[in-house]
Every structure is written in C-alpha cells, then in structure tokens.
Amino acid sequence: MRQPKRRIRNEFTLGEGAAEYDGLLREAFYETWLYRAIVSRDDQRCFLIGRTGSGKSALFRQMEFEHNDHLIRLSPEDLSLTYIAELQVVRFLKSLDVHLDPLFIALWKHVLIIEIVKHRYQVDSPEAKQRFLHGLMDKIKRDKSKQEALKYLEDFDGKFWQETDERVKEIIEKFETQVKAEAGAKIGAGLASFNGNAGDTVIESGEKRRELVNRFQRLVNETQLPRLNKMERVLNEDILDSAQHYTYIVIDDLDRDWADEQITNDLIRCLFRAVMDLKRVENLKILVALRTNIFEALDFGRTGGQEEKFRGLSHTLRWSKNELRDLLDNRVSTAAQRHGLTDVKSMDELLPRTNPTRGNPLDYILNRTLLRPRDAIAFLNECFTLSNGKEKLTWTAIQSAESAYSKNRLLALRDEWKPTYPGIEELLAAFTRSPNTLDWDEMRKRLAECAVLIAEPDFPGRIWLTPIAEPLWSASSSDDAAEVHQPLIRLLHNIGFIGCITTVDEAIGSERRQVDEPAIYNNDQPSFADHVSNLRRVSAFTVHPAFRPALDIRD
C-alpha cells in the first residue's frame, strides 16, 4: 500500500524566538561552546553581552533545566530596580552628585549573600533561620571575626526568609529615614515633592549645600558594612565550603525600560562590581546577561571602574551561519517528530531547491537576518504559515513571508534601540524607497534628512541626535565627507541597519577594474564604522536586507 505524502501543515513551527515561551528549547537545545563555557567551573568569565534575540535567556533557561538544584535565578523584580530608581531620596542625592556606588554595591552583596544562604539551607521560616544560625555558629565558634560577621544576618530578624524585593525595600527605607534625619526637618519635608532638581529644595546657600553633600556622602560610605565584607569569608569557607555545594546565580532581563535610565545604569554597574568582589568565593559562579547597548552605556571608565577588566570577564554572543544551520537542524528535527514528519532530519529537507537567481534557500533566509536565532526562527515560522500543506516550502512562500517578516524586524529594531535612542524609527524611515545601493551623494541626502529631525518640535531624540548631527551643520563643502558623516553612519551601522561597501582592484583578463566587495555589516565587523579611515575606503552603502521590504527598497 502506497504511503501518503508528508505534508507541512500551517501550524508547523520551529518554536518561539523568546526563550521564556519556547516549547522546543529543552528538546532541541543546541549546545554551543559558549554554553559549555558558562557552565564550566573553571571559566572565570561571568558577563554575557549580546543583542536582543542572540540567545542569552535560552542559555540561562537550559542551565535551569540541567542544574536546577544548584541554581538561583534573580529577575529585575527581585532586585527592585524600578523601586530604587524612582525613590525620591535616591534621585535627590543623585542630583546633588552624591556618589551612591557604596550603597548600591553593599545592597547587591547583601541580596546575593542572603539568597545563597536561603538556597543552601532552605531557610523559609523563622525556625529554619534559627536552626541554620545555631548550626553555623557552632561550626565557627573558635573564630570571633566570623562570629561577628554572622551577627549581620541576625539583624534581619523579621525579613530574612521573605521575598528578595521586600528585603531590598527594607534596607532602602531605612537608608531613606537616615537621609531625612541628616537633612533636617525643612529639607526632609521637601523630599516628598522632589521633582528631580535639587535647586527646588530649600537649601539656603552653596556652603549649606556642600555641608549637606559631605554629610550625605559619609552616610552612603558607611553602608560598606565591615560585617558584610567578612560574610564573604564565611560564605567561602563555611557555607559553600565544598564542590558539593557549588552554586550558580543567574541574573537576566536587565534590559527593560526603566523610569530613570541613569540611576538604573548606576545600579547595574554596581551589580557588576559586586559580582567581581564575590568571585573570591570558590564554589560560586554569578552570571549576568546584558544587552550590548546597555553595557556600552554603563561607562565604567567615568567612575574609575576599569572597563577593560569587565570586558575581559565578558562573553560576547555572536553566531556564525554554520552554527545557525545546526541550530535550525536541531529544531526542525524535533518539530518534525511532533508533527508526524518522522523522516525529516534537517532544514534542507523542507526547503526548495537552490535557484540560479536566488541561490541557496537557507543562505537566502540567513542573509536576511542579523545572524541571531530569533530572526531565523521568526522568518521560517512565517514561511511555514504559508506552506499550504505542501511537502516542502516554495520560493513563492519564502518571498511572500519576507514582507511580514521584514516589517516585524523593523519594529523589533526600533524596540531594541528606542530606550537608548528615542525616536530612532524616524531616522530609519528616512531610508524609505531609497536605492538598493546608495552612493555617497545619495547617502549624504538621507543623512541630511536624519539631521534635520532635531528641528522638529515633536521629535523625542534631540538630546542624543544633536551632537551626532552637529558636524553636518558646521561642515563646509571642502570637509572630509567620511569624517563629517561618521557619527551618524556609525550609529546606523552599529545597530545593524546599514552595511558599507568597499571596492578593490581586480584583474579581469588583461584589464584591472574596481569591483565591489560584499557589504560589511555590524555582525561581520562590529567596529568597522568606528574608524574614519575605514569609511574613506567605502564607495557605497546599503540597507540590511532584513529591512528592505518594510521600507519599500527593491533589490
């Protein structure tokens, strides 16, 4: 009896791009060298830096599956970042240029140490806390320094076993009370209506202001509690005292939209410093994932934070085409089993044949991504919705899916960068119906459209666009075009929106001709547009293929 032909039903899917909703992740997880590195107890790198959709959350979720008994996961809600960033007293001290790092670092160390203790000893009640304290106190009874450190934990009698955010709020509220007491009744009362400008509070003179700042700074510096620092030694020698108790802490989703970006960046930067300090604990590995643009905005150098050291302890998430092919093969094989397509083992089996005009179909799809798993999965899922019950996808389905995919990718690019660059979508729109290849004259025209946005009364990005566009306004016709336009080109290149085309001399028969090289995108050379000398070699530009249909740019 003849077997019925296999059919791709419209509901066939390769999972979801967002790890938290991805039902295929566990079965189809593609283990890269990076996953092995972050799980390794010998690899000291602890910061995962990557763009949206590059797989940071997927790595952590797989760690939860495989190391559940040894893993603590903290979210921004656990850390109360929004609560702290919006607190009037914090904004008030920030406006006075009080250096808040000691408070924030001590806060994160407190959160991390308490979470480790709770996890290690299953402390979830007053009775459990007492059993833990008595047992540990007996263990360190000959070391007075450690006993003094342990008294730190006894100070949190009523909140120890509660949710992390409650303990964070208790510490901050206590600090707020101390600041108001230090400020005095008149200024303390004004904090309730503080709107972000210290000049609006009642500070009679510059001398009074300096005196207050010094008093507030002393108060902040005192939060570097000696007992808290000694707890690190107790943690290393008596709590996580063997490989049996090895603990991972993973912290993700620090790329949300927060009320006060500067304060939140300070909080995240101090979290990085607290993690660095706790690296002294041998059987502990804290991993923090952060989006690339937020990591760049932390500005470690401004605070003497030795940015090079943090970069040296960071993994940068990047994918090659071969890695993405393997990831897609894993997914399609798993998905096929679920949909009864038991003979399908690779992505190629569901794609049309190579076309002389369009080339290899998987290359065609990957060339329209920013080489991130989320992009590739989204494009193929869009294709499968148009499969119409056929045995394989068709080129018609791929091209039809491309329009909707491109529109969604343009929206995703806007959403990724709008916290850093409000109004970025208006710069992208300046390239609507542009030529597929933009020579320098055409590129200057489009960049001029971007620059004039600062004159629009409703444009929300004046603060960041003005210094970037300023060279265009002050330039003369004789100025170096690469140097004048470099700030805007660098921005558009860094976010993955444009590629730069260079030319080379090539011998063709007996002649030598100028031949265009493939466009250089950010995922090819991330720092290419950082150097004016590179831009001087550029003969033309092109919008990334992922965004062309959405902007009505025709190949």
C-alpha positions in Angstrom: 0.0 0.0 0.0 1.5 3.4 -1.0 2.4 5.7 1.9 0.7 9.1 1.9 2.9 12.1 1.1 4.1 14.1 4.0 2.5 17.5 4.3 3.7 20.7 6.1 0.7 21.9 8.0 0.3 25.6 8.5 0.7 25.2 12.3 4.2 23.7 11.9 6.6 25.9 13.9 10.3 25.9 15.0 9.3 27.2 18.4 9.5 30.8 19.6 12.3 33.3 19.5 11.7 34.3 23.1 13.2 31.6 25.4 10.5 32.0 28.1 7.8 31.0 25.6 9.8 28.4 23.7 8.3 25.0 24.0 11.1 23.4 21.9 14.0 24.7 23.8 14.6 21.8 26.1 14.3 19.1 23.5 16.0 21.0 20.7 18.6 22.9 22.6 21.8 23.5 20.5 24.8 23.2 22.8 27.5 25.7 21.7 31.0 26.2 23.1 29.5 29.3 24.9 27.1 27.1 26.9 29.9 24.8 27.9 31.9 27.9 29.0 29.3 29.5 31.2 28.6 26.2 32.9 32.3 25.4 33.4 33.5 25.9 36.9 37.0 26.8 35.5 35.9 29.6 33.1 36.0 32.8 35.0 34.0 34.9 32.6 30.7 35.8 34.1 29.1 38.5 32.0 27.1 37.6 28.8 26.8 40.6 26.4 24.7 40.3 23.3 21.9 41.9 21.3 18.2 41.1 21.7 17.4 37.7 20.3 21.0 36.4 20.4 20.2 33.6 22.9 21.1 34.9 26.3 17.9 33.9 28.0 17.9 30.5 26.3 21.4 29.7 27.8 20.1 30.5 31.3 16.9 28.6 30.8 18.8 25.5 29.8 21.0 25.9 32.8 17.9 25.8 34.9 16.9 22.5 33.3 20.3 20.9 33.8 21.4 22.4 37.2 18.1 23.1 38.9 19.3 22.0 42.4 22.4 24.2 42.2 21.0 27.3 40.6 19.4 30.6 41.8 17.6 32.8 39.3 17.1 36.5 40.1 15.0 38.9 38.0 14.8 42.7 38.0 11.6 42.4 40.0 13.6 40.5 42.7 16.2 43.3 42.7 13.6 46.1 43.0 15.4 48.2 40.4 12.3 50.2 39.4 11.5 50.9 43.1 15.0 52.2 43.8 15.3 54.2 40.6 12.0 56.0 41.3 12.7 56.7 45.0 12.7 60.4 45.8 15.7 60.3 48.2 17.8 58.4 45.6 17.0 61.0 42.9 17.6 63.8 45.3 21.1 62.5 46.3 21.9 61.9 42.6 21.0 65.5 41.7 23.5 66.6 44.4 26.2 64.5 42.8 26.5 62.3 45.9 28.4 59.1 45.0 25.9 56.3 45.6 28.1 53.4 44.5 29.0 52.2 48.0 25.3 52.0 48.9 24.4 50.1 45.7 27.4 47.7 45.9 26.6 46.9 49.6 22.9 46.4 48.6 23.7 43.9 45.9 26.2 42.0 48.1 23.5 41.7 50.7 20.9 40.4 48.3 23.3 37.8 46.8 24.6 36.6 50.1 21.2 36.2 51.6 19.9 34.4 48.5 22.8 31.9 48.7 22.2 31.3 52.4 18.4 30.7 51.8 19.1 28.4 48.9 21.9 26.4 50.7 20.0 25.8 53.9 16.4 26.1 52.7 15.6 28.9 55.0 11.9 29.7 54.6 10.7 30.3 58.2 11.9 31.8 61.5 12.5 28.3 62.8 14.6 27.3 59.8 16.6 30.5 60.2 17.4 29.7 63.8 18.5 26.2 63.0 20.8 27.5 60.3 22.3 30.2 62.6 22.8 27.8 65.5 24.5 25.2 63.3 26.8 27.7 61.6 27.6 29.5 64.9 28.7 26.2 66.4 30.9 25.5 63.3 32.7 28.8 63.6 32.7 29.1 67.4 36.5 29.4 67.6 36.7 32.3 65.1 35.5 35.6 66.7 35.8 37.5 63.4 33.4 35.1 61.7 31.0 35.2 64.7 30.9 39.0 64.4 30.1 38.6 60.6 27.3 36.2 61.4 25.6 38.7 63.7 25.0 40.7 60.4 22.4 38.1 59.5 20.7 38.3 62.9 19.9 42.0 62.2 17.4 40.9 59.6 15.2 39.1 62.1 11.8 39.8 60.6 12.6 39.8 56.8 15.3 37.2 56.3 13.1 34.5 54.7 10.8 36.9 52.8 11.0 37.6 49.1 14.1 39.4 47.9 12.3 42.6 46.9 10.9 43.0 50.4 14.4 42.8 52.0 15.7 45.3 49.4 12.9 47.7 50.2 13.5 47.4 54.0 17.2 48.4 53.6 16.4 51.3 51.3 13.6 52.6 53.5 16.0 52.5 56.5 18.5 54.5 54.5 15.8 57.0 53.4 15.0 57.6 57.1 18.7 58.2 57.9 19.0 60.7 55.0 15.9 62.6 56.1 17.2 62.8 59.6 20.5 64.1 58.4 18.9 66.6 56.1 16.8 68.2 58.9 13.1 68.8 59.1 12.9 71.6 56.5 14.7 69.8 53.6 13.4 66.4 54.7 9.9 67.5 54.3 10.6 68.8 50.8 11.8 65.4 49.6 8.2 64.2 49.4 7.6 66.6 46.5 11.1 66.5 45.0 10.9 66.6 41.1 14.4 65.9 40.1 16.1 69.3 40.7 17.9 69.8 44.0 17.6 73.6 43.5 13.9 73.2 44.1 14.5 72.1 47.7 15.2 74.6 50.4 19.0 74.8 50.6 19.9 78.3 51.7 23.5 78.6 50.3 26.3 77.0 48.5 28.1 76.4 51.8 25.0 74.7 53.2 24.8 72.6 50.1 28.4 71.5 50.4 27.9 70.7 54.1 24.9 68.6 53.3 26.6 66.7 50.4 29.5 65.8 52.7 27.1 64.6 55.4 25.1 62.5 52.9 28.4 61.1 51.4 29.5 59.9 54.8 26.2 58.3 55.3 26.5 56.5 52.0 30.0 55.4 52.7 29.1 53.8 56.0 26.9 51.3 54.1 30.1 49.5 53.3 29.5 47.4 56.3 32.6 45.6 57.6 30.5 42.6 58.8 29.0 42.3 55.2 32.5 42.1 53.8 33.5 39.5 56.4 30.5 37.4 55.4 32.2 36.8 52.1 34.9 34.8 54.0 32.2 32.9 55.9 30.5 32.2 52.6 33.7 30.8 51.1 35.0 28.8 54.0 31.9 27.6 55.8 28.7 27.9 53.7 29.8 27.0 50.1 32.7 25.0 51.6 32.8 22.2 49.1 32.2 21.4 45.4 29.1 19.5 46.5 27.5 22.9 47.3 28.6 24.6 44.1 26.1 27.3 43.3 25.2 29.3 40.1 23.3 32.6 40.3 21.9 33.8 37.0 20.6 37.4 36.5 18.7 38.2 33.3 16.2 40.7 31.8 18.1 43.8 32.9 17.2 45.4 29.5 13.7 46.5 30.4 12.5 50.1 30.1 13.2 51.8 33.4 11.9 55.1 34.8 15.4 56.7 35.3 18.0 55.3 32.9 21.0 57.0 34.6 20.2 55.6 38.1 19.4 52.2 36.7 22.7 52.2 34.8 24.4 53.0 38.1 22.6 50.1 39.8 23.6 47.7 37.1 27.2 48.9 37.0 27.4 48.4 40.8 25.9 44.9 40.4 28.8 44.1 38.1 31.3 45.3 40.7 29.6 43.3 43.5 29.8 40.2 41.2 33.5 40.9 40.7 34.1 41.1 44.5 32.2 37.8 45.1 34.4 36.0 42.6 36.6 35.3 45.6 34.1 32.7 46.7 35.5 29.5 45.2 32.3 27.4 44.8 30.1 30.2 43.4 29.6 31.5 39.9 27.4 34.5 39.3 26.3 35.1 35.6 24.8 38.3 34.4 23.3 38.8 31.0 23.0 42.2 29.5 22.1 43.8 26.1 25.0 45.2 24.2 23.8 48.8 24.1 23.2 48.9 27.9 26.7 47.5 28.6 28.2 50.3 26.5 26.1 52.9 28.4 27.4 51.8 31.8 30.5 53.9 31.3 32.8 52.1 33.8 35.7 54.5 32.9 33.8 57.5 34.2 33.8 56.1 37.7 37.3 54.6 37.7 35.7 51.1 37.2 38.5 49.7 35.0 36.3 48.9 31.9 39.0 46.6 30.5 38.7 44.3 33.4 34.9 43.9 32.9 35.4 43.3 29.2 37.9 40.7 30.0 35.4 38.8 32.0 32.7 39.0 29.4 31.4 36.7 26.7 30.1 38.4 23.5 27.3 36.4 21.9 27.7 36.1 18.1 26.6 33.4 15.7 28.1 32.1 12.5 25.9 30.8 9.7 27.1 27.3 10.3 26.0 27.5 13.9 22.6 28.8 12.9 22.3 26.0 10.4 23.0 23.4 13.1 20.6 25.1 15.5 17.8 25.0 12.8 18.5 21.4 12.0 18.1 20.5 15.7 14.8 22.4 15.8 13.3 21.1 12.6 14.1 17.5 13.6 12.4 17.9 16.9 9.4 19.8 15.5 9.0 17.2 12.7 8.7 14.4 15.2 5.9 16.2 16.9 4.1 16.8 13.6 4.4 13.2 12.3 7.1 14.0 9.8 9.4 11.3 11.1 11.7 11.2 8.1 12.7 14.9 8.3 16.1 15.3 10.0 17.4 18.6 8.6 16.2 22.0 7.4 17.3 21.4 3.8 14.6 18.6 3.5 11.9 21.2 3.9 13.3 23.9 1.7 13.1 24.3 -2.1 15.9 23.6 -4.4 18.8 26.0 -5.0 17.7 28.6 -7.5 20.2 30.0 -10.1 18.8 33.5 -9.5 18.2 33.5 -5.7 20.8 30.9 -4.7 20.6 28.5 -1.7 17.3 29.0 0.1 18.8 28.7 3.6 21.5 31.2 2.7 18.8 33.5 1.3 17.0 33.3 4.6 20.1 33.7 6.8 21.3 36.7 4.7 18.0 38.4 5.8 18.7 38.0 9.5 21.2 39.8 11.8 22.6 36.3 12.4 20.6 35.7 15.5 18.5 32.7 16.4 15.3 34.8 17.0 15.5 36.2 13.4 16.0 32.9 11.7 13.2 31.2 13.7 10.8 34.1 13.0 11.5 34.1 9.3 11.0 30.3 8.9 7.9 30.3 11.1 6.4 33.0 8.8 7.2 30.8 5.8 5.5 27.7 7.4 2.3 29.6 7.9 2.2 29.9 4.1 3.2 26.3 3.3 -0.4 25.4 2.3 0.0 21.7 3.0 2.9 21.1 0.6 5.7 18.7 1.0 8.3 21.5 1.0 8.4 25.2 1.3 8.4 27.0 -2.1 10.3 30.1 -3.2 6.9 31.8 -3.5 6.1 31.1 0.1 9.6 32.4 1.2 9.2 35.6 -0.7 5.6 36.1 0.4 6.7 35.6 4.0 9.5 38.0 3.7 7.3 41.1 3.6 5.6 40.4 7.0 8.9 39.2 8.5 10.7 42.4 7.4 8.0 44.6 8.9 8.3 42.8 12.2 12.1 43.0 12.2 12.0 46.8 11.6 9.6 47.1 14.6 11.9 44.9 16.6 14.9 47.1 15.7 13.0 50.1 16.9 12.0 48.5 20.1 15.5 47.3 20.8 17.1 50.7 20.5 14.4 53.2 21.5 15.4 53.2 25.2 18.8 54.4 24.2 17.7 56.4 21.1 14.1 57.7 21.4 12.7 58.5 18.0 15.2 56.1 16.2 12.3 55.0 14.0 12.2 58.4 12.3 15.9 58.0 11.2 15.1 54.6 9.8 12.1 56.0 7.9 14.4 58.5 6.2 15.6 55.5 4.0 12.1 54.6 2.7 12.2 53.9 -1.0 15.9 54.5 -1.2 18.0 52.9 -3.9 19.3 49.4 -3.1 22.8 50.7 -3.3 23.4 54.3 -2.0 26.4 56.1 -3.4 27.9 58.9 -1.2 25.7 61.6 -2.8 22.5 59.6 -2.0 23.8 58.7 1.5 24.5 62.4 2.3 21.0 63.2 1.2 19.4 60.6 3.5 21.7 61.6 6.4 20.7 65.2 6.0 17.1 64.2 6.4 18.1 62.5 9.7 20.0 65.6 10.9 17.0 68.0 10.3 14.9 65.9 12.7 16.3 67.9 15.6 14.4 70.9 14.3 11.1 69.0 14.6 9.3 70.2 17.8 7.8 66.7 18.5 11.0 64.7 17.8 11.9 63.0 21.1 15.6 62.4 20.3 17.0 65.9 20.3 19.4 65.2 23.2 21.2 62.3 21.6 20.8 63.3 17.9 22.1 66.9 18.3 25.8 66.1 19.0 25.7 63.3 16.3 24.3 65.6 13.7 26.3 68.7 14.6 29.2 68.0 12.2 26.8 68.1 9.3 25.6 71.6 10.3 29.1 73.0 10.7 30.8 71.4 7.8 31.9 73.1 4.6 31.9 71.6 1.1 35.6 71.0 1.3 35.5 69.0 4.5 36.2 65.2 4.5 32.8 63.5 3.9 33.8 60.4 5.8 34.7 62.4 8.9 31.7 64.7 8.8 29.2 61.9 8.4 30.9 59.3 10.6 28.9 59.8 13.8 25.6 59.1 12.0 27.0 56.3 9.9 28.5 54.7 12.9 25.1 54.8 14.7 23.3 53.2 11.8 26.0 50.6 11.3 26.3 49.7 15.0 22.5 48.9 15.3 22.8 46.7 12.2 20.7 48.8 9.9 23.2 49.6 7.1 26.2 47.9 5.5 29.3 49.5 4.0 30.5 48.5 0.5 34.2 48.8 -0.3 35.9 48.3 -3.7 39.1 46.5 -4.7 41.2 46.5 -7.8 40.8 43.2 -9.5 42.4 41.8 -12.7 39.8 40.7 -15.2 41.6 39.4 -18.3 44.0 42.0 -19.4 42.2 44.8 -17.6 42.0 46.0 -14.0 38.6 47.1 -12.7 37.1 48.3 -9.5 35.0 45.5 -8.1 32.6 45.8 -5.2 33.3 43.7 -2.1 30.3 42.2 -0.2 28.7 44.7 2.2 30.2 44.9 5.6 27.5 44.7 8.3 27.9 45.1 12.1 27.8 41.3 12.6 30.7 41.0 10.2 32.9 43.7 11.7 31.4 45.3 14.7 33.9 48.2 14.9 34.2 48.9 11.2 32.4 52.2 11.3 34.2 53.4 14.4 37.2 54.3 12.2 37.1 57.2 9.8 39.9 55.6 7.8 37.6 52.6 7.1 34.8 54.9 5.9 37.2 56.6 3.4 37.5 53.2 1.7 33.7 52.9 1.3 32.3 53.5 -2.1 28.6 52.9 -1.3 26.1 51.9 1.4 23.1 49.6 1.5 20.3 49.0 4.0 20.4 45.5 5.5 18.2 43.0 3.5 16.2 42.3 6.7 14.6 45.8 6.5 14.3 46.4 2.7 10.8 45.1 2.1 9.4 47.1 5.1 11.0 50.3 3.7 9.9 49.5 0.1 13.5 49.1 -1.1 13.6 46.9 -4.1 16.6 44.7 -5.0 
